[in-house]
Amino acid sequence: MDGTTALDSVLRRAHVVQVSSVSGAGTDGDIRVDLSDPAEAARFRTAMAVESLPGFHCMCLGDVRFEVFDRAGGRLAVVVLHHGATLRWGQWESDAVLADGRLLLAWLDGHGMPGPTRQFEADRQRADERAEEERDWLVAMPAGLEGFADRILDLSRTGGGPSPELLAELTDRLRLTFPDPVERVLALLAWHGSGSGRCSGYPVHEGVPGALLGRVPIADLLAGLADPRAEERHDAGAVRHLVGWKTRPRRKQDVAGLPGPLRARLLAHARGSGDSDKRRRAERWLAPSRA
């Protein structure tokens, strides 16, 4: 039997389906749907139709559990929905991709369980935002580093930080492309100020320009920020770098030595960023001492 149709063969004998949240933490209650009506059963089977078995397993436990019972009350199958897109069933060696996950979400919504649809839409919006941030970050990447883009982005896929060898290669390429230290600093600051702009909880690849800035002498960093070409985007990169997590070997001394007007300028940027985490960090590092 074709693996993609195996579940449908079981669902043909279904009389009742009990649906519940896997975590139990959702706002939706459990639902029980009578499938004795042929039209209702057909809608459910269509919503559960499988397109392919690509051979992967989602790492999470899933979102919604479907327990399917026959007319005598015997349990036919337990199937778990993952992210509105895939199903997990013990008879498959991998998760299955739904033919149309939206149909199953709509079926759940129509039977009094709207939570999965809301979660799916929220996840999709976050994914769109991350994709847009990544595009902006790539556009801001300094000239000469384009050939490194895939290697850097892979850091977020593998979860590993940039190796010393990668940072050395990037540093060498930047020095070739921007012989002037001030231009080099401005390029790095603009890059670091792009993407999500967050000081924590950002994709791993966004830490690369910060790691490169950590190798820049503080005198060069200050010269870049004092240059007439320095703009809001450069201040954004400087704030993110100076108030982030362990960004410079001698950060305490470097921040303490910032000129007063520059300190005030960067603090004002952080306060106006709309990022509460960044603002709190900036208040800690950049605000005048109350002593």
Secondary structure, DSSP 8 states (H G I E B T S, - for coil): --HHHHHHHHHTT--EEEEEESSS-SSS--EEEE--SHHHHHHHHHHT-EEE--S---SS--SEEEEEE-TTS-EEEEEEEETTTEEEETTSSS-EEES-HHHHHHHHHHTT--HHHHHHHHHHHHHHHHHHHHHHHHHTS-TT-GGGHHHHHHHHHH-----HHHHHHHHHHHHHH--SHHHHHHHHHHHHTSTT--SSS--GGGGHHHHHHTTS-HHHHHHHHHSTT--HHHHHHHHHHHHSSS-STTHHHHHHTS-HHHHHHHHHHHHTSS-HHHHHHHHHHHS----
